[in-house]
Amino acid sequence: MQCAICAGTNGTGHIFREMMFGTRSEFPYWECNSCGCLQIVAPPNDLSSYYPEDYYAFSQSANRWKTWYYKTHFIAPRLMRKIRRCSADIASVIEAAPKKGARILDVGCGGGRLVEILRNLGFDAHGIDPFAASSNEFVKNATLENVDGGWDLIMFHHSLEHRLDQVQTLQEARNKLKTGGTCLVRIPVATWAWQHYGRDWAQLDAPRHLIIHTPKSFWIAANSAGFATGRTIFDSNIFMLYASELYRRGIPLHGTEFREKFSAEEMRAFGRRADEFNRQGQGDQAAFIMRK
């Protein structure tokens, strides 16, 4: 093996299971000893079969209450953070600071929930997803290579890890940004949770997650794509802990009501621990914000 990110050749092999839907099919992965990046050895020939119609990203939709709620976050983000935790996707868009009416592309948008919210907030938002079950005027069944350029903000909300060609994809995004435009990438990152849970870490999500970065390996890829080092914001939540605990017990995520498996106090403790891991730079997911 040669690392797809740093070209290192020393590494460690692992076998990960599909646990979201509980098939327990096994897939070989390789961990680069230099940058820490985890990468699938041989992707399935037909990845679409691992994205069924009830895959969570395809079923998300916005509603009027959510639109009002998120609009308030843009108007008074500091106040809303004190009142209630801001959802990580909207929080990262706020941090990226697009101007009103900005042209935004959400790559791997799933059902288009975030696109709908951003359009309702006054942004010229569009989405693309090669696995989307349907398309409309603003959400297309397409890939980044098939869209025009001139975007103010290109976003990857937990979609970049579903691609092997990391550097090329980031280069493509950079090429399609306006001068001064922003690229926002939210992905899982191999930090404490990977070290603690190993193959039971829920964010491994084999075989859908083809590349799982460390913060170090992501910035190597971003720099190789032409982005200068930007900002890293860790934004893990209770999923980091409760889903990994389920997998450790051999319980799949799909079809499981996790609140029946953990007490209210356990769930609150998961939230407090996730917040602390974020503060320490050890959360298992992060937002990376880069300017062209």
C-alpha positions in Angstrom: 0.0 0.0 0.0 1.0 3.6 -0.6 -0.9 6.3 1.3 -3.3 8.2 -1.0 -2.5 11.4 1.0 1.2 11.6 1.9 2.5 8.7 -0.3 3.9 6.9 2.8 4.4 3.2 2.5 4.6 2.0 6.1 1.3 1.2 7.6 -1.0 -1.1 9.6 -3.8 -3.3 8.2 -7.2 -3.4 9.8 -10.5 -5.2 9.2 -13.6 -3.1 9.7 -17.3 -4.2 9.7 -20.4 -2.7 8.2 -22.5 -1.9 11.3 -24.9 0.9 10.4 -27.3 -1.6 8.9 -25.8 -4.6 10.8 -24.7 -6.7 7.8 -21.3 -7.2 9.5 -19.6 -7.6 6.2 -15.9 -7.2 6.6 -13.6 -4.8 4.6 -9.8 -4.4 4.7 -8.5 -0.9 5.6 -4.9 0.4 5.9 -3.6 3.0 8.3 -0.7 5.1 7.2 2.0 5.3 10.0 3.1 8.7 8.7 0.0 10.8 8.5 -2.5 8.5 10.3 -5.0 8.4 7.4 -7.2 5.4 7.3 -8.1 4.2 3.8 -10.1 1.3 2.3 -7.9 -1.2 0.5 -10.4 -2.4 -2.1 -13.8 -0.5 -2.4 -16.8 -2.6 -3.4 -17.5 -2.6 -7.2 -21.0 -1.2 -6.6 -21.0 1.3 -3.7 -24.6 2.4 -4.5 -25.9 -0.8 -2.9 -24.6 0.5 0.4 -26.8 3.6 0.1 -30.4 2.2 0.3 -33.4 4.4 0.1 -33.7 4.7 3.8 -30.1 5.9 4.2 -30.3 8.7 6.7 -29.0 11.5 4.5 -31.7 11.0 1.9 -34.7 11.3 4.3 -33.8 14.7 5.9 -36.2 17.6 5.1 -36.6 21.1 6.4 -39.7 22.6 7.9 -40.9 26.2 8.8 -39.9 25.9 12.5 -36.4 24.7 11.6 -36.0 27.5 9.0 -37.0 30.1 11.7 -34.7 28.5 14.2 -31.7 28.6 11.8 -32.5 32.1 10.6 -32.3 33.2 14.2 -28.9 31.7 14.4 -27.7 33.8 11.5 -29.2 37.0 13.0 -28.0 36.5 16.6 -25.5 33.5 16.7 -24.0 34.4 20.0 -27.4 34.6 21.7 -28.7 31.4 20.2 -25.5 29.5 21.3 -26.2 30.5 24.9 -29.8 29.5 24.7 -29.4 26.2 22.8 -26.7 24.3 21.0 -26.5 25.3 17.3 -26.6 22.4 14.9 -23.1 21.7 13.6 -23.8 22.1 9.9 -25.4 25.5 10.4 -22.8 26.5 12.9 -20.0 25.8 10.4 -21.8 27.8 7.7 -22.0 30.7 10.1 -18.3 30.4 10.7 -17.6 30.4 6.9 -19.5 33.7 6.9 -21.1 33.8 3.4 -22.6 37.1 2.4 -26.4 37.4 1.9 -27.3 36.0 -1.5 -24.0 34.1 -1.8 -23.9 31.3 -4.3 -23.4 28.1 -2.3 -22.9 24.5 -3.5 -23.5 21.6 -1.1 -21.6 18.6 -2.5 -23.1 15.3 -1.4 -26.3 17.0 -0.2 -28.3 13.9 0.3 -32.0 14.8 0.4 -31.2 18.6 0.2 -32.3 19.6 3.7 -29.5 22.1 4.2 -30.0 23.5 0.6 -33.6 24.1 1.4 -32.9 25.9 4.7 -30.2 28.1 3.1 -32.4 29.0 0.2 -35.1 30.0 2.7 -32.5 32.1 4.5 -31.8 34.1 1.3 -28.8 32.3 -0.1 -28.5 31.1 -3.7 -27.9 27.5 -2.6 -27.8 24.4 -4.7 -26.9 20.8 -4.0 -25.5 17.8 -5.9 -25.4 14.1 -4.9 -24.6 11.1 -7.2 -26.7 8.8 -5.0 -29.7 11.1 -4.6 -32.9 9.2 -5.2 -34.5 12.2 -7.0 -33.6 15.7 -8.2 -35.3 19.0 -8.7 -34.4 22.6 -9.7 -31.9 23.1 -6.9 -30.8 19.5 -6.1 -29.2 17.5 -8.9 -28.1 14.0 -9.3 -24.6 14.9 -10.3 -20.9 15.1 -9.3 -18.7 18.1 -8.7 -16.9 17.6 -12.0 -20.3 18.1 -13.8 -21.1 21.6 -12.4 -20.1 25.1 -13.5 -17.7 27.3 -11.4 -18.1 30.7 -9.9 -19.2 29.7 -6.4 -18.8 31.8 -3.2 -18.9 28.8 -0.9 -18.5 25.1 -1.7 -19.3 22.7 1.1 -18.8 19.1 1.9 -20.9 18.1 4.9 -19.7 14.6 5.7 -19.4 13.7 2.0 -15.7 14.0 1.2 -14.9 10.8 3.2 -17.1 9.0 0.6 -14.5 9.7 -2.1 -11.1 8.2 -2.8 -9.7 11.1 -4.9 -9.3 13.5 -2.0 -6.7 15.8 -3.4 -8.2 15.9 -6.8 -11.7 16.6 -5.3 -10.3 19.5 -3.2 -8.5 20.9 -6.3 -11.7 20.7 -8.3 -13.5 22.6 -5.5 -10.8 25.2 -5.4 -10.9 25.7 -9.2 -14.7 26.2 -9.1 -14.6 28.8 -6.3 -14.5 32.5 -7.1 -11.3 34.3 -6.1 -11.7 34.9 -2.4 -14.3 32.1 -2.1 -14.5 29.6 0.7 -14.3 25.8 0.9 -15.9 24.2 4.0 -15.2 20.6 4.7 -16.8 18.7 7.6 -15.5 15.1 8.1 -14.9 12.5 10.7 -11.3 12.6 12.1 -9.4 9.8 13.7 -8.5 11.1 17.1 -9.4 9.8 20.6 -12.4 7.8 19.5 -10.4 5.8 17.0 -7.7 5.1 19.5 -10.2 4.1 22.2 -12.9 2.2 20.3 -10.8 0.8 17.4 -13.0 -1.1 14.9 -16.1 -0.2 16.9 -15.7 3.5 16.3 -18.9 4.4 14.6 -17.4 7.0 12.2 -15.4 4.3 10.4 -18.7 3.4 8.7 -17.2 0.8 6.4 -17.4 0.6 3.4 -19.1 4.0 2.8 -16.2 5.9 4.4 -13.4 5.3 2.0 -10.9 7.8 3.5 -10.9 8.7 7.2 -8.5 11.6 7.9 -6.6 12.7 10.9 -6.4 16.5 11.2 -2.7 16.1 10.0 -3.6 14.1 6.9 -6.4 16.5 6.0 -4.2 19.5 6.0 -1.6 17.6 3.9 -4.4 17.0 1.3 -5.7 20.6 1.5 -2.2 22.0 1.0 -1.6 19.7 -1.9 -4.8 21.0 -3.5 -3.6 24.6 -3.3 -5.3 25.7 -0.1 -3.3 27.5 2.5 -3.8 26.3 6.1 -7.1 27.7 7.5 -9.3 27.0 10.5 -10.1 23.7 12.3 -13.3 23.6 14.4 -14.1 20.3 16.2 -17.8 19.7 16.4 -18.5 16.2 17.8 -21.7 15.4 19.6 -23.2 12.5 21.5 -23.1 10.2 18.4 -19.3 9.9 18.9 -20.0 7.9 22.1 -23.4 6.3 22.0 -23.1 4.9 18.5 -19.6 3.5 19.3 -20.9 2.0 22.5 -23.7 0.3 20.5 -21.2 -1.1 18.0 -19.0 -2.3 20.9 -22.0 -4.3 22.1 -22.7 -5.7 18.6 -25.8 -3.6 18.1 -26.4 -1.9 14.7 -27.4 1.7 14.4 -30.3 1.3 11.9 -33.5 0.2 13.5 -32.2 0.8 17.1 -33.8 3.3 19.4 -30.7 4.4 21.2 -32.6 6.2 24.0 -33.8 2.7 25.1 -30.2 1.6 25.5 -28.9 4.4 27.6 -30.3 6.4 30.5 -31.0 10.1 30.4 -28.0 10.7 32.6 -25.8 8.6 30.4 -26.9 10.6 27.4 -26.1 13.9 29.2 -22.7 12.5 30.2 -22.0 11.7 26.5 -22.8 15.2 25.6 -20.5 16.7 28.2 -17.7 14.4 27.2 -18.1 15.2 23.5 -17.9 18.9 24.4 -14.8 18.4 26.4 -13.2 16.4 23.6 -13.9 19.2 21.2 -12.3 21.7 23.5 -9.2 19.5 23.7 -9.0 19.1 19.9 -9.9 15.4 20.2 -13.4 15.4 18.8 -14.1 12.7 16.2 -15.4 15.1 13.6 -14.3 18.6 12.6 -15.0 21.5 10.2 -12.1 22.8 8.1 -12.6 26.3 6.6 -10.2 27.4 3.7 -10.1 30.4 1.5 -9.0 30.5 -2.1 
